Amino acid sequence: MSRSRSRRRRGGFTLMEVLLVLAILVILGALAFFSFGDTLFQSKKQLAQTQVNGLKTPINQYVLGEGTYPTQLTQLWDGSSKTGRSYLETPLGNDPWGQPYNYEPPSDPSNPQSKYRISSNGPDMQAGTADDISNLTANQQ
């Protein structure tokens, strides 16, 4: 009779053991999620900054080819420039948060101090807030 009792006890896990394993898994999952979430957030910001900086070359090529700044970003790829050339092979996609990039041509193109601005509204998707990503530094804006 003692043998049958010991066999039954070895047959499975106790409720306490299962709950302990579940608690450990939840803690590990939460740590992984929050660690990955921050990495994803930072990578989206870096991607937006890279895309904004990547538009400088096509805009400068547009200025050299057309003699003026584009009035909107679509002129870089849709062939609506004076010469009909495209300066980007494919249309520009949205920023990592699904919003279109903002573009403001220079207020005075003849003044070298006047700069164009390309920006993303950032994670909060609102223009003019601290998380905006731009080709201009704070002292140039």
Secondary structure, DSSP 8 states (H G I E B T S, - for coil): -HHHHHHHHTTS--HHHHHHHHHHHHHHHHHHHHHHHHHHHHHHHHHHHHHHHHTHHHHHHHHHHHSS--SSGGGGTSS-SSS---SSSS-----TTS---EEE--S-TTSTT---EEEE-TTTT-TTSTT-EESS-GGG-
